[in-house]
């Protein structure tokens, strides 16, 4: 996809036009089917879910307890998650996962499964957001994670869940790895002794996204991943331009930092042109056609298998489905964009 070349004035005019669009009436969209929601909650309350979390809190994708909880969180229903499952997650962070991110296999202690017991940055960012929404102070619970994101921020301003990136002479970050961590820090209190470190992390992370205009290589200008222009829900740790744009707009509003119009104009136009009614239709299933790791009781080993789903997840992620959560997010994005334009925080 070739980038449109617009003058600065035209970029601002386009953003003003998008910001002035009427907000979609989300009450016209359906909530999740009650029976499918209840089925997911019953699973989370079951002995099966407890046993699966005891074996491993993250695997298998996409129908294990972790993923049921993340879907509820993205629906704004975090508090419906049974407390017992939350306690199991907290225990996993205390005893199951390594409390650091090793860069080399020789840095992994003997007896530790490197595919199961090393938590990556996007995983950390997602679960921190969930636990925070549940009412748990993540950093108080886990002081060892208090500077996790800042410690692993690469020179370009982002993070990378591929540990090999940290051993390279010129390491490159991943937008997918970076966004959940930025979201987690932005939602945290930016006060106290560590505030300066959080603010610096956010500043550098925002600059990383701005330099890439949310979807383009900072060096070649080419689109990094065409699928990012197709919006998805639930996202889990996956990326799309609405997710990246929402972060930049929220960061700008909260911290009163200016955003260049060129950094968001293309992505905002893509979303607006794909969804002229203001109701966001899903363009892709983010988790489809992937593989998972599942426990094989016959061999007592983890094995590679095609991904699995469940009815609530299927119903929420169908291509063409008008997504209530994403429509709400787009409404908020347009409202925030309008405020930023009024405050002169969108710069030419």
C-alpha positions as CSV (number, residue, x, y, z in Angstrom):
1,X,0.0,0.0,0.0
2,X,1.5,3.3,-1.1
3,X,1.3,6.2,1.3
4,X,-0.7,9.2,0.2
5,X,1.3,12.4,0.1
6,X,-0.8,15.1,1.6
7,X,0.3,18.6,2.5
8,X,0.4,19.5,6.2
9,X,-2.7,21.6,5.8
10,X,-4.6,18.8,4.1
11,X,-3.6,16.3,6.8
12,X,-5.0,18.6,9.5
13,X,-8.2,19.3,7.4
14,X,-8.7,15.5,7.0
15,X,-8.3,14.9,10.7
16,X,-10.7,17.7,11.5
17,X,-13.2,16.2,9.1
18,X,-12.9,12.7,10.8
19,X,-13.2,14.2,14.2
20,X,-16.4,16.0,13.3
21,X,-18.1,12.8,12.2
22,X,-21.2,11.8,14.2
23,X,-20.6,9.2,16.8
24,X,-22.2,5.8,16.2
25,X,-25.1,4.8,18.5
26,X,-23.6,1.7,20.2
27,X,-26.9,0.9,21.7
28,X,-27.9,-0.3,18.3
29,X,-25.3,-3.1,18.4
30,X,-25.8,-6.4,20.2
31,X,-24.0,-7.4,23.4
32,X,-22.5,-10.9,23.5
33,X,-25.2,-13.6,23.5
34,X,-26.0,-14.3,27.2
35,X,-25.9,-18.1,26.8
36,X,-22.4,-17.9,25.3
37,X,-21.2,-15.6,28.0
38,X,-22.6,-17.8,30.6
39,X,-21.0,-20.9,29.0
40,X,-17.6,-19.1,29.3
41,X,-18.2,-18.1,32.9
42,X,-19.2,-21.7,33.8
43,X,-16.0,-23.0,32.2
44,X,-13.9,-20.6,34.3
45,X,-15.7,-21.8,37.4
46,X,-15.0,-25.4,36.6
47,X,-12.5,-27.9,37.9
48,X,-11.2,-28.3,34.3
49,X,-10.2,-24.6,34.2
50,X,-8.6,-24.9,37.7
51,X,-6.6,-28.0,36.5
52,X,-5.5,-26.3,33.3
53,X,-4.3,-23.2,35.1
54,X,-2.4,-25.3,37.6
55,X,-0.6,-27.1,34.7
56,X,0.1,-23.8,32.8
57,X,-1.6,-20.4,33.1
58,X,-1.1,-19.4,29.4
59,X,-1.3,-22.5,27.2
60,X,-3.3,-23.7,25.2
61,X,-4.4,-20.9,22.9
62,X,-7.2,-19.8,22.3
63,X,-9.6,-21.7,24.5
64,X,-7.7,-22.0,27.7
65,X,-8.6,-20.1,30.9
66,X,-6.2,-17.3,30.2
67,X,-7.9,-16.5,26.9
68,X,-11.4,-16.7,28.3
69,X,-10.3,-14.2,30.9
70,X,-8.8,-11.9,28.3
71,X,-12.0,-11.9,26.3
72,X,-14.0,-10.9,29.3
73,X,-11.5,-8.1,30.0
74,X,-11.7,-6.8,26.5
75,X,-15.5,-6.8,26.7
76,X,-15.3,-4.6,29.8
77,X,-16.4,-7.5,32.0
78,X,-13.2,-8.1,34.0
79,X,-15.0,-8.2,37.4
80,X,-17.0,-11.2,36.2
81,X,-13.8,-13.4,36.3
82,X,-14.0,-15.8,39.3
83,X,-11.7,-14.7,42.1
84,X,-10.2,-18.2,42.2
85,X,-8.9,-17.9,38.7
86,X,-7.3,-14.5,39.5
87,X,-5.6,-16.0,42.5
88,X,-4.2,-18.8,40.3
89,X,-2.7,-16.2,38.0
90,X,-1.1,-14.3,40.9
91,X,0.3,-17.6,42.2
92,X,1.7,-18.3,38.7
93,X,3.5,-15.0,38.7
94,X,5.0,-15.8,42.1
95,X,6.1,-19.3,41.6
96,X,5.7,-20.6,38.0
97,X,7.2,-17.9,35.8
98,X,10.8,-16.8,35.8
99,X,11.2,-13.3,37.4
100,X,13.4,-12.2,34.6
101,X,13.6,-12.3,30.7
102,X,16.6,-14.4,29.6
103,X,18.2,-13.5,26.3
104,X,20.0,-16.8,25.8
105,X,19.1,-20.4,26.5
106,X,22.0,-20.9,28.8
107,X,20.5,-18.2,31.0
108,X,17.4,-20.4,31.7
109,X,17.7,-22.3,34.9
110,X,17.8,-26.1,34.8
111,X,14.3,-27.6,35.2
112,X,12.6,-24.5,33.7
113,X,10.6,-25.0,30.5
114,X,11.7,-22.1,28.2
115,X,8.5,-22.3,26.1
116,X,6.2,-22.3,29.1
117,X,7.8,-20.5,32.0
118,X,9.3,-17.4,30.5
119,X,6.8,-14.5,30.3
120,X,7.2,-12.1,27.4
121,X,6.6,-8.4,27.3
122,X,3.2,-8.4,25.4
123,X,2.0,-11.2,27.7
124,X,3.1,-9.1,30.8
125,X,1.4,-6.0,29.4
126,X,-1.9,-7.8,28.7
127,X,-2.2,-9.5,32.1
128,X,-1.1,-6.3,34.0
129,X,-4.0,-4.5,32.3
130,X,-6.5,-7.2,33.3
131,X,-5.3,-7.4,36.9
132,X,-5.3,-3.6,37.2
133,X,-8.9,-3.5,35.9
134,X,-9.8,-6.2,38.5
135,X,-8.5,-4.0,41.3
136,X,-5.1,-5.5,41.9
137,X,-1.9,-3.4,42.1
138,X,0.4,-5.4,39.9
139,X,3.6,-3.7,40.9
140,X,2.9,-4.0,44.6
141,X,2.2,-7.7,44.1
142,X,5.4,-8.2,42.1
143,X,8.1,-5.7,42.9
144,X,10.5,-7.7,40.6
145,X,8.3,-6.5,37.6
146,X,8.3,-2.9,38.7
147,X,10.8,-1.8,36.0
148,X,10.3,-4.7,33.6
149,X,9.3,-2.5,30.6
150,X,11.8,0.2,31.1
151,X,14.6,-2.4,31.6
152,X,13.8,-4.1,28.3
153,X,13.2,-1.0,26.2
154,X,15.4,-1.1,23.1
155,X,17.3,2.0,21.7
156,X,14.6,2.5,19.1
157,X,12.0,3.0,21.9
158,X,10.1,-0.3,21.6
159,X,10.3,-3.9,23.0
160,X,10.7,-7.3,21.4
161,X,9.4,-10.6,22.7
162,X,12.0,-12.4,20.6
163,X,14.8,-12.7,23.1
164,X,17.4,-13.0,20.2
165,X,16.7,-9.3,19.4
166,X,18.6,-8.3,22.6
167,X,21.8,-10.0,21.5
168,X,22.0,-8.3,18.1
169,X,24.4,-5.4,17.4
170,X,21.5,-3.3,16.1
171,X,18.3,-4.6,17.8
172,X,14.9,-3.9,16.3
173,X,11.7,-3.7,18.3
174,X,8.3,-5.1,17.4
175,X,5.1,-3.0,17.5
176,X,3.1,-6.1,18.5
177,X,5.5,-6.6,21.5
178,X,5.5,-3.0,22.4
179,X,1.8,-1.9,22.4
180,X,0.4,-3.9,25.4
181,X,3.3,-2.6,27.6
182,X,2.7,1.0,26.6
183,X,-1.0,0.6,27.4
184,X,-0.3,-0.9,30.8
185,X,2.1,1.9,31.8
186,X,-0.3,4.6,30.5
187,X,-3.1,3.3,32.6
188,X,-1.0,3.3,35.8
189,X,-0.6,6.2,38.2
190,X,2.2,8.4,36.9
191,X,3.2,9.5,40.4
192,X,5.8,8.7,43.0
193,X,9.5,7.9,42.8
194,X,9.2,5.9,39.5
195,X,7.1,8.4,37.7
196,X,10.1,9.8,35.7
197,X,11.0,6.4,34.5
198,X,7.4,5.6,33.4
199,X,7.1,9.0,31.6
200,X,10.4,8.4,29.8
201,X,9.3,4.9,28.8
202,X,6.0,6.3,27.4
203,X,7.8,9.2,25.6
204,X,10.2,6.9,23.9
205,X,7.5,4.4,23.1
206,X,5.3,7.1,21.6
207,X,8.2,8.4,19.5
208,X,8.7,4.8,18.3
209,X,5.1,4.6,17.0
210,X,5.2,8.2,15.6
211,X,8.3,7.4,13.6
212,X,6.5,4.4,12.1
213,X,3.2,6.3,11.5
214,X,1.5,3.4,13.3
215,X,2.1,1.0,10.4
216,X,5.2,1.8,8.3
217,X,8.9,1.0,8.5
218,X,10.9,3.9,9.9
219,X,13.7,3.1,7.4
220,X,11.9,2.1,4.2
221,X,8.5,3.6,4.6
222,X,6.9,0.3,3.5
223,X,3.9,-1.1,5.4
224,X,5.1,-3.5,8.0
225,X,2.1,-5.8,8.0
226,X,-0.9,-5.3,5.7
227,X,-3.2,-7.1,8.2
228,X,-2.8,-4.2,10.6
229,X,-5.2,-2.1,8.5
230,X,-7.9,-4.8,9.1
231,X,-9.4,-4.3,12.6
232,X,-9.9,-7.2,14.9
233,X,-11.6,-8.2,18.1
234,X,-10.7,-9.6,20.6
235,X,-7.1,-8.5,20.1
236,X,-5.3,-10.3,22.9
237,X,-1.8,-9.1,22.1
238,X,-2.4,-8.5,18.4
239,X,-2.1,-5.1,16.8
240,X,-4.1,-3.0,14.4
241,X,-4.0,0.7,13.6
242,X,-7.0,1.6,15.8
243,X,-5.2,0.1,18.8
244,X,-2.0,2.0,18.0
245,X,-3.9,5.2,17.2
246,X,-5.9,5.0,20.4
247,X,-2.8,4.7,22.5
248,X,-1.2,7.8,20.8
249,X,-4.3,9.9,21.2
250,X,-4.7,8.9,24.9
251,X,-1.1,9.5,25.6
252,X,-1.3,12.9,24.0
253,X,-4.4,13.9,25.9
254,X,-3.2,12.6,29.3
255,X,0.3,14.1,29.1
256,X,-0.4,17.0,26.8
257,X,2.2,15.9,24.3
258,X,1.8,17.0,20.7
259,X,1.4,14.4,17.9
260,X,2.4,15.2,14.3
261,X,-0.6,15.0,12.0
262,X,1.4,12.8,9.7
263,X,1.8,10.2,12.4
264,X,-1.9,9.4,12.6
265,X,-3.5,10.8,9.4
266,X,-3.1,7.7,7.2
267,X,-4.4,5.3,9.9
268,X,-7.3,7.4,10.8
269,X,-8.3,7.8,7.2
270,X,-8.1,4.0,6.7
271,X,-10.4,3.4,9.6
272,X,-12.8,6.1,8.6
273,X,-13.0,5.0,4.9
274,X,-13.5,1.3,5.9
275,X,-16.3,2.2,8.3
276,X,-18.1,5.3,6.9
277,X,-21.2,4.7,9.1
278,X,-19.0,4.9,12.2
279,X,-19.8,1.3,13.2
280,X,-16.6,-0.8,13.1
281,X,-16.8,-4.0,11.1
282,X,-14.2,-6.6,11.8
283,X,-11.7,-7.1,8.9
284,X,-9.8,-10.1,10.2
285,X,-9.7,-12.9,12.8
286,X,-6.4,-12.2,14.5
287,X,-5.9,-15.6,16.1
288,X,-7.0,-17.8,13.1
289,X,-4.7,-20.2,11.3
290,X,-2.2,-20.4,14.1
291,X,-0.8,-23.1,16.2
292,X,-0.9,-23.8,19.9
293,X,0.8,-26.0,22.5
294,X,-1.5,-28.4,24.4
295,X,-0.9,-31.0,27.1
296,X,-1.0,-34.6,25.9
297,X,-1.9,-36.8,28.8
298,X,-0.9,-40.0,26.9
299,X,2.7,-38.9,26.7
300,X,2.7,-36.4,29.5
301,X,4.2,-33.8,27.2
302,X,3.3,-30.5,25.5
303,X,2.6,-31.0,21.8
304,X,2.1,-28.7,18.9
305,X,-1.5,-28.6,17.6
306,X,-3.7,-26.3,15.4
307,X,-5.5,-23.6,17.4
308,X,-8.8,-24.2,19.2
309,X,-11.6,-21.8,19.8
310,X,-14.9,-21.7,21.7
311,X,-18.4,-20.3,20.9
312,X,-18.1,-16.9,22.6
313,X,-14.8,-16.2,20.9
314,X,-16.1,-17.3,17.5
315,X,-19.2,-15.1,17.8
316,X,-17.1,-12.0,18.7
317,X,-14.5,-12.3,16.0
318,X,-16.4,-13.2,12.8
319,X,-15.3,-11.1,9.8
320,X,-17.9,-8.5,8.9
321,X,-19.4,-8.5,12.4
322,X,-20.1,-5.0,13.7
323,X,-18.1,-4.9,17.0
324,X,-19.6,-3.0,19.8
325,X,-16.3,-2.7,21.8
326,X,-14.4,-1.4,18.7
327,X,-17.2,1.0,17.8
328,X,-17.0,2.4,21.3
329,X,-13.3,2.7,20.9
330,X,-13.6,4.5,17.6
331,X,-16.1,6.9,19.2
332,X,-13.6,7.6,21.9
333,X,-10.8,8.1,19.4
334,X,-12.8,10.6,17.4
335,X,-13.8,12.5,20.6
336,X,-10.2,12.5,21.8
337,X,-9.0,13.6,18.4
338,X,-11.4,16.6,18.4
339,X,-10.2,17.6,21.9
340,X,-6.5,17.4,20.8
341,X,-7.3,19.5,17.7
342,X,-9.0,22.1,19.9
343,X,-6.0,22.1,22.2
344,X,-3.6,22.5,19.3
345,X,-1.9,19.2,20.3
346,X,-2.0,17.9,16.7
347,X,0.9,19.6,15.1
348,X,1.4,20.2,11.3
